């Protein structure tokens, strides 16, 4: 069987779909699995040994009100090699017009997607032969697993969420070199985010870093991308302990670094989901998006969020004139840090008892 997975991006979206990939490969070890992803988000999939064919595209030019017309003109050129795989089934985990059109252009006779009410762009429904209706308020990881189960008629369990990410020795060395620059125990702080409404104030991250050092002796590493240096500088200038450094690692270098961290603190953004995939203890700081939908499925992880304001319901605003959802003090975040570290210690104690 030849299966096409369509999840274009962003990085967090791709990570949320990795457990579905793992489940499909486990149930169909002989299947030929292909994945279509955006070039700018595909790094996390490169070298993935569960994927037979990684097909990278650039659909940035296909945004706007004439997506279908642009796809009809540019799609065949960008996806000229897609049909040669002769897919039996295409599964669109994205739910956009352009991803639905890719499913159609793939030539797959069976094309699965979410039911219209669950699609980010409901008009994409026209490209599917079948849809999966899922329960309300379902986490994005479980949504993907549910769609895969419906499409393949398979009993996919959602109790184990494995995130298959493959790195190289180079990435491990990169992480080790970063660790040498800081304290043996460290927390990772990420003040960045794709939307401005997702950003918690960098000055508060700086104050939080000092509080973590003062009570636990854990230094902090501020992690940002190439275009986010100003945010890192603000965090550093607000931290007075001298135990905070800033870095700009590669994506997979960060993944290896996250495996070594005592804690990760950040908003709803790609590195947060990568840290979740790495199994790092998490304290999320969420505003216009929901922890129950996009956050960690580990019950020990914690989200700091405003639950006392009605405007967060179905918000998802990238701009806001009433931006109060991220109005959270560092003291509130520190209480969550204290609780999460205590849970980690409790788990270690229980594990020691079992093994001992």
C-alpha positions as CSV (number, residue, x, y, z in Angstrom):
1,X,0.0,0.0,0.0
2,X,1.2,3.5,-0.9
3,X,0.2,6.2,1.6
4,X,0.6,9.9,1.3
5,X,0.6,12.1,4.4
6,X,-0.1,15.8,3.8
7,X,1.0,18.1,6.6
8,X,2.7,21.1,5.2
9,X,3.7,23.1,8.3
10,X,4.4,24.9,10.6
11,X,7.0,23.0,12.6
12,X,4.6,22.6,15.6
13,X,1.9,21.2,13.3
14,X,4.3,18.7,11.8
15,X,5.4,17.6,15.3
16,X,1.8,17.1,16.3
17,X,1.4,14.7,13.3
18,X,4.4,12.5,14.1
19,X,2.6,10.1,16.5
20,X,0.2,9.4,13.6
21,X,3.2,8.6,11.4
22,X,4.6,6.3,14.1
23,X,1.3,4.5,14.4
24,X,0.8,4.1,10.7
25,X,4.3,2.6,10.3
26,X,3.8,0.3,13.2
27,X,0.6,-1.1,11.8
28,X,1.7,-1.2,8.1
29,X,5.5,-1.9,8.2
30,X,5.6,-2.8,4.5
31,X,3.7,0.2,3.3
32,X,5.4,2.9,1.3
33,X,4.9,6.1,3.2
34,X,5.4,9.6,1.7
35,X,5.0,13.0,3.3
36,X,4.4,16.4,1.6
37,X,5.8,19.3,3.7
38,X,6.8,22.9,3.2
39,X,10.5,23.4,2.5
40,X,10.8,25.9,5.4
41,X,9.3,23.4,7.9
42,X,10.7,20.1,6.5
43,X,13.9,20.1,8.5
44,X,12.3,18.1,11.4
45,X,11.3,15.4,8.9
46,X,14.6,15.1,7.0
47,X,16.4,11.9,7.7
48,X,13.3,10.3,9.2
49,X,13.6,6.6,8.7
50,X,9.9,6.0,8.9
51,X,9.3,8.0,5.7
52,X,10.2,6.5,2.4
53,X,9.7,9.7,0.3
54,X,9.8,13.3,1.7
55,X,8.3,15.6,-0.9
56,X,9.2,19.3,-0.2
57,X,7.1,22.1,-1.7
58,X,6.9,25.9,-1.5
59,X,3.3,27.0,-1.3
60,X,4.0,30.4,0.2
61,X,3.0,32.1,-3.0
62,X,-0.3,30.3,-3.0
63,X,-1.8,32.3,-0.1
64,X,-4.7,34.7,-0.7
65,X,-8.2,34.6,-2.1
66,X,-7.3,32.7,-5.3
67,X,-5.7,29.6,-3.9
68,X,-7.4,27.2,-6.2
69,X,-6.6,29.2,-9.3
70,X,-3.0,29.5,-8.3
71,X,-2.8,25.7,-7.5
72,X,-4.3,24.9,-10.9
73,X,-1.5,26.9,-12.5
74,X,1.4,26.3,-10.2
75,X,0.5,23.0,-8.6
76,X,1.2,20.7,-11.4
77,X,4.7,22.3,-11.8
78,X,5.6,22.1,-8.1
79,X,4.2,18.6,-7.8
80,X,5.3,17.2,-11.1
81,X,6.8,14.1,-9.5
82,X,3.9,13.5,-7.1
83,X,1.8,11.2,-9.4
84,X,4.7,8.9,-10.2
85,X,4.3,7.3,-6.7
86,X,0.7,6.1,-7.6
87,X,-0.7,6.5,-4.2
88,X,-3.5,4.3,-2.9
89,X,-4.6,6.8,-0.3
90,X,-3.9,10.4,0.6
91,X,-4.5,11.7,4.2
92,X,-4.7,15.5,4.6
93,X,-3.9,16.3,8.2
94,X,-3.7,20.1,7.4
95,X,-7.3,21.0,6.3
96,X,-6.5,23.9,4.0
97,X,-7.5,24.5,0.4
98,X,-3.9,24.1,-0.8
99,X,-3.4,20.9,1.2
100,X,-6.7,19.5,-0.1
101,X,-5.7,20.4,-3.6
102,X,-2.4,18.6,-3.1
103,X,-4.4,15.5,-2.1
104,X,-6.4,15.8,-5.4
105,X,-3.3,16.4,-7.5
106,X,-1.7,13.3,-6.0
107,X,-3.9,11.1,-8.0
108,X,-4.9,9.0,-5.0
109,X,-8.4,7.5,-5.5
110,X,-9.1,7.7,-1.7
111,X,-8.6,11.1,-0.2
112,X,-9.3,11.5,3.5
113,X,-9.6,14.7,5.6
114,X,-11.4,16.1,8.6
115,X,-15.2,16.7,8.5
116,X,-16.1,20.2,7.3
117,X,-16.7,21.6,10.8
118,X,-13.1,20.6,11.8
119,X,-11.4,22.1,8.8
120,X,-9.4,25.3,9.0
121,X,-10.7,26.1,5.6
122,X,-14.1,24.3,5.2
123,X,-14.0,24.6,1.4
124,X,-11.2,22.0,1.3
125,X,-13.9,19.4,1.8
126,X,-14.6,19.3,-1.9
127,X,-11.2,17.6,-2.5
128,X,-11.9,14.6,-0.2
129,X,-13.6,11.3,-1.0
130,X,-14.1,10.5,2.7
131,X,-14.0,12.5,6.0
132,X,-13.6,11.6,9.7
133,X,-15.8,13.2,12.3
134,X,-14.1,13.5,15.6
135,X,-15.3,14.5,19.1
136,X,-15.4,18.1,20.2
137,X,-12.4,19.5,22.1
138,X,-9.9,16.9,20.9
139,X,-6.2,17.5,21.3
140,X,-4.4,18.0,17.9
141,X,-2.3,14.8,18.4
142,X,-5.4,12.7,19.0
143,X,-7.2,14.4,16.1
144,X,-4.4,13.2,13.8
145,X,-4.5,9.7,15.3
146,X,-8.3,9.6,14.8
147,X,-8.1,10.7,11.2
148,X,-5.4,8.1,10.5
149,X,-7.5,5.4,12.2
150,X,-10.6,6.3,10.1
151,X,-8.7,6.5,6.9
152,X,-6.9,3.2,7.3
153,X,-9.5,1.2,9.1
154,X,-7.0,0.4,11.8
155,X,-7.2,0.2,15.6
156,X,-4.8,3.0,16.4
157,X,-4.3,3.5,20.1
158,X,-3.7,7.0,21.4
159,X,-2.3,6.0,24.8
160,X,1.3,6.1,23.6
161,X,2.4,9.3,21.8
162,X,5.7,8.6,20.2
163,X,7.4,11.5,18.3
164,X,9.9,9.9,15.8
165,X,12.6,12.6,15.2
166,X,16.0,11.5,13.9
167,X,19.1,13.5,14.5
168,X,22.8,13.0,13.8
169,X,26.0,12.9,15.8
170,X,26.6,16.5,14.7
171,X,23.4,17.6,16.5
172,X,24.4,15.8,19.7
173,X,27.8,17.5,19.6
174,X,26.1,20.9,19.1
175,X,24.0,20.3,22.2
176,X,27.0,19.1,24.3
177,X,29.0,22.2,23.4
178,X,26.1,24.4,24.5
179,X,25.8,22.6,27.8
180,X,29.5,23.2,28.5
181,X,28.8,27.0,28.6
182,X,26.2,26.8,31.4
183,X,25.5,25.2,34.7
184,X,25.2,21.4,34.9
185,X,21.5,21.8,35.5
186,X,19.7,24.2,33.2
187,X,16.3,25.4,32.2
188,X,15.4,26.4,28.6
189,X,13.5,29.6,28.2
190,X,11.9,30.6,24.8
191,X,10.4,34.1,24.7
192,X,9.6,33.9,21.0
193,X,6.4,32.9,19.1
194,X,4.9,33.0,15.6
195,X,2.2,35.6,16.6
196,X,2.8,38.7,18.7
197,X,-0.2,37.8,20.8
198,X,1.5,34.6,21.9
199,X,4.5,36.4,23.4
200,X,5.0,36.6,27.2
201,X,7.0,39.7,28.1
202,X,10.8,39.0,27.8
203,X,11.4,41.1,30.9
204,X,9.4,38.6,32.9
205,X,11.4,35.7,31.5
206,X,14.5,37.5,32.8
207,X,13.0,37.8,36.3
208,X,11.9,34.2,36.2
209,X,15.4,33.0,35.3
210,X,16.7,34.8,38.4
211,X,14.0,33.2,40.6
212,X,14.8,29.8,39.3
213,X,18.5,30.3,40.0
214,X,18.0,31.8,43.5
215,X,15.8,28.8,44.7
216,X,17.1,25.8,42.7
217,X,20.6,26.8,41.5
218,X,19.5,26.1,37.9
219,X,20.9,28.3,35.2
220,X,18.8,29.4,32.2
221,X,19.5,29.2,28.5
222,X,17.4,31.6,26.4
223,X,16.7,29.9,23.0
224,X,15.7,32.0,20.0
225,X,15.9,31.9,16.2
226,X,18.1,34.1,13.9
227,X,15.5,36.8,13.7
228,X,14.6,36.9,17.4
229,X,17.9,38.2,18.9
230,X,16.3,41.3,20.2
231,X,13.9,39.2,22.4
232,X,16.9,37.3,23.8
233,X,18.7,40.5,24.6
234,X,15.7,41.8,26.5
235,X,15.6,38.7,28.6
236,X,19.4,38.9,29.3
237,X,19.2,42.5,30.3
238,X,16.4,41.8,32.7
239,X,18.2,38.9,34.4
240,X,20.6,40.1,37.2
241,X,21.9,36.7,38.4
242,X,24.6,36.3,35.7
243,X,23.4,32.7,35.2
244,X,21.5,33.2,32.0
245,X,22.9,32.9,28.5
246,X,21.4,33.1,25.0
247,X,21.9,30.8,22.0
248,X,20.5,30.2,18.5
249,X,20.8,26.5,17.9
250,X,19.8,24.5,14.9
251,X,16.4,22.9,15.1
252,X,17.6,19.4,15.8
253,X,20.5,20.7,17.9
254,X,17.8,22.3,20.1
255,X,15.9,18.9,20.2
256,X,19.1,17.2,21.5
257,X,19.6,20.0,24.0
258,X,16.0,19.8,25.2
259,X,16.6,16.1,26.1
260,X,19.2,17.3,28.6
261,X,17.3,20.2,30.2
262,X,15.7,20.1,33.6
263,X,12.8,22.3,32.4
264,X,11.4,24.2,29.4
265,X,9.3,27.3,29.6
266,X,7.7,28.9,26.6
267,X,4.5,29.7,24.7
268,X,2.6,27.9,21.9
269,X,5.4,27.8,19.3
270,X,7.5,25.2,17.4
271,X,10.3,24.8,20.0
272,X,7.8,24.2,22.7
273,X,6.3,21.3,20.8
274,X,9.8,20.1,20.0
275,X,10.7,20.1,23.7
276,X,7.5,18.2,24.4
277,X,8.5,15.6,21.8
278,X,11.9,15.4,23.6
279,X,10.3,14.6,26.9
280,X,11.5,17.7,28.6
281,X,9.4,18.8,31.7
282,X,7.2,21.7,30.4
283,X,5.7,24.8,31.8
284,X,3.7,26.4,29.1
285,X,2.6,30.1,28.9
286,X,-0.5,30.2,26.7
287,X,-2.7,33.1,25.7
288,X,-4.8,33.2,22.5
289,X,-4.5,29.4,21.9
290,X,-5.6,26.6,24.2
291,X,-3.4,24.2,26.2
292,X,-6.0,21.5,26.0
293,X,-5.8,21.6,22.2
294,X,-2.1,22.4,21.5
295,X,-0.2,21.7,24.7
296,X,1.5,18.7,26.3
297,X,-0.3,15.4,26.8
298,X,1.9,14.6,29.7
299,X,-0.3,15.1,32.8
300,X,2.7,16.2,34.8
301,X,3.3,19.2,32.5
302,X,1.7,22.5,33.5
303,X,0.3,25.5,31.7
304,X,0.2,29.1,33.1
305,X,-2.8,30.7,31.5
306,X,-5.7,33.2,32.2
307,X,-8.8,31.2,32.8
308,X,-10.7,34.2,34.2
309,X,-11.3,36.0,31.0
310,X,-14.1,35.2,28.5
311,X,-12.3,36.6,25.4
312,X,-10.0,33.5,25.2
313,X,-12.8,31.3,24.0
314,X,-12.1,30.5,20.3
315,X,-9.8,33.5,20.2
316,X,-6.8,32.6,18.0
317,X,-6.2,36.3,17.2
318,X,-2.9,37.2,15.8
319,X,-3.6,40.9,16.7
320,X,-5.6,42.2,19.7
321,X,-6.6,45.5,21.1
322,X,-7.4,43.9,24.4
323,X,-4.2,41.9,24.9
324,X,-4.7,40.8,28.5
325,X,-4.4,37.0,28.2
326,X,-0.6,37.2,28.6
327,X,-0.8,39.5,31.6
328,X,0.8,37.0,33.9
329,X,3.4,37.8,36.5
330,X,6.7,35.9,36.9
331,X,5.6,34.9,40.4
332,X,2.7,32.9,38.9
333,X,5.0,31.2,36.4
334,X,7.5,30.5,39.2
335,X,4.9,28.6,41.2
336,X,4.2,26.4,38.2
337,X,8.0,25.9,37.9
338,X,8.2,24.9,41.5
339,X,5.3,22.4,41.1
340,X,6.7,20.9,37.9
341,X,10.2,20.4,39.3
342,X,8.6,18.7,42.4
343,X,6.6,16.4,40.1
344,X,9.9,15.4,38.3
345,X,11.5,14.6,41.6
346,X,8.5,12.5,42.6
347,X,8.7,10.5,39.4
348,X,12.4,9.9,39.9
349,X,11.8,8.7,43.4
350,X,9.1,6.3,42.4
351,X,11.2,5.0,39.5
352,X,14.1,4.4,42.0
353,X,11.8,2.5,44.3
354,X,10.6,0.3,41.4
355,X,14.1,-0.4,40.1
356,X,15.6,-0.6,43.6
